[in-house]
Amino acid sequence: MPNNSSDKKLEKVKKVYSFWGKFPYLYSAQDVITFFGRAKIIRSQAVKKIELKIGDKVLEVACGSGRNFSYLVEAVGKGGFILGFDYSQEMLDAAQQLYKRNGWDNIKLVQGDAAQLKISKDNFDGVLSVLGISAIPGWEKTLQRCYDVLRLEGKLVVCDACLFTGFLNFLNPLLKIIYSRFAAWDSSKNIPEKMKEIFGNVNVKNFNLGTFFIATSVKKDR
Ligand SMILES: C[S@@+](CC[C@H](N)C(=O)[O-])C[C@H]1O[C@@H](n2cnc3c(N)ncnc32)[C@H](O)[C@@H]1O
């Protein structure tokens, strides 16, 4: 039984994504709503921001059912390597089915809590997380782990959602309820600010009336 707030939040993640992992086609369908029909554009932009080269090693934190794999496979080529990390075994099962179906044999999947990520340091050319950090209870520790596993000049790219700031902000209370319940989303996190604190730099680009951002930080010698 979960005994503290973080354990309870992880339990919620497990429950919510156990459902989505069992119905990956439903998850793909809700992608259209979440991204206002611009999922392909925004996901591919996020991967481009990592500036990966053929043969590179990339970590995807909270990879879910593998919605970003096609862009990552294209970026690193057959000689590259993709490590997909996620807390939900059901989402990873869906991701495995996807990569097997496509014959992508340079992907490895690992289950665990990203806040406890234990991978050798300075190892990856890039790290990606799409709609992951906002759902991860230990998100600040996770961003620090992302910093640790990058090589110097390697990039962390986080693509995530935020609330409306303009005339549509009356929808925010409803969005908070729906996405908290069905996606374990926590809109109160200031992800770019934390990235800046850890990396010393962040570049942010907004999409979809400001409801999506792509934040990029580079690991510098400090
Ligand atoms: C909205 S989904 C995003 C999945 C995928 N990145 C995408 O672009 O579709 C959020 C993902 O975060 C994962 N997640 C939540 N908390 C986590 C944690 N503590 N460690 C690792 N993954 C976590 C969930 O299991 C889920 O797959």
Ligand as a Chemical Component Dictionary entry (heavy atoms), coordinates in Angstrom:
data_LIG
# 
_chem_comp.id                   LIG 
_chem_comp.type                 NON-POLYMER 
_chem_comp.pdbx_formal_charge   0 
_chem_comp.three_letter_code    LIG 
# 
loop_
_chem_comp_atom.comp_id 
_chem_comp_atom.atom_id 
_chem_comp_atom.alt_atom_id 
_chem_comp_atom.type_symbol 
_chem_comp_atom.charge 
_chem_comp_atom.model_Cartn_x 
_chem_comp_atom.model_Cartn_y 
_chem_comp_atom.model_Cartn_z 
_chem_comp_atom.pdbx_ordinal 
LIG C1  C1  C 0  1.044 11.409 -21.324 1  
LIG S1  S1  S 1  2.046 9.977  -21.312 2  
LIG C2  C2  C 0  3.265 10.429 -22.516 3  
LIG C3  C3  C 0  3.829 9.233  -23.221 4  
LIG C4  C4  C 0  4.747 9.542  -24.393 5  
LIG N1  N1  N 0  5.911 10.274 -23.983 6  
LIG C5  C5  C 0  4.040 10.300 -25.488 7  
LIG O1  O1  O 0  4.630 11.238 -26.021 8  
LIG O2  O2  O -1 2.933 9.899  -25.867 9  
LIG C6  C6  C 0  2.926 10.111 -19.774 10 
LIG C7  C7  C 0  3.859 8.945  -19.524 11 
LIG O3  O3  O 0  4.640 9.240  -18.352 12 
LIG C8  C8  C 0  4.896 8.020  -17.706 13 
LIG N2  N2  N 0  5.333 8.277  -16.328 14 
LIG C9  C9  C 0  4.629 8.906  -15.365 15 
LIG N3  N3  N 0  5.348 8.911  -14.202 16 
LIG C10 C10 C 0  6.520 8.298  -14.463 17 
LIG C11 C11 C 0  7.686 8.018  -13.673 18 
LIG N4  N4  N 0  7.748 8.341  -12.387 19 
LIG N5  N5  N 0  8.718 7.403  -14.278 20 
LIG C12 C12 C 0  8.655 7.047  -15.591 21 
LIG N6  N6  N 0  7.581 7.279  -16.375 22 
LIG C13 C13 C 0  6.529 7.899  -15.819 23 
LIG C14 C14 C 0  3.552 7.301  -17.800 24 
LIG O4  O4  O 0  3.661 5.917  -17.519 25 
LIG C15 C15 C 0  3.159 7.618  -19.239 26 
LIG O5  O5  O 0  3.598 6.619  -20.133 27 
# 
loop_
_chem_comp_bond.comp_id 
_chem_comp_bond.atom_id_1 
_chem_comp_bond.atom_id_2 
_chem_comp_bond.value_order 
_chem_comp_bond.pdbx_ordinal 
LIG C1  S1  SING 1  
LIG S1  C2  SING 2  
LIG S1  C6  SING 3  
LIG C2  C3  SING 4  
LIG C3  C4  SING 5  
LIG C4  N1  SING 6  
LIG C4  C5  SING 7  
LIG C5  O1  DOUB 8  
LIG C5  O2  SING 9  
LIG C6  C7  SING 10 
LIG C7  O3  SING 11 
LIG C7  C15 SING 12 
LIG O3  C8  SING 13 
LIG C8  N2  SING 14 
LIG C8  C14 SING 15 
LIG N2  C9  SING 16 
LIG N2  C13 SING 17 
LIG C9  N3  DOUB 18 
LIG N3  C10 SING 19 
LIG C10 C11 SING 20 
LIG C10 C13 DOUB 21 
LIG C11 N4  SING 22 
LIG C11 N5  DOUB 23 
LIG N5  C12 SING 24 
LIG C12 N6  DOUB 25 
LIG N6  C13 SING 26 
LIG C14 O4  SING 27 
LIG C14 C15 SING 28 
LIG C15 O5  SING 29 
# 
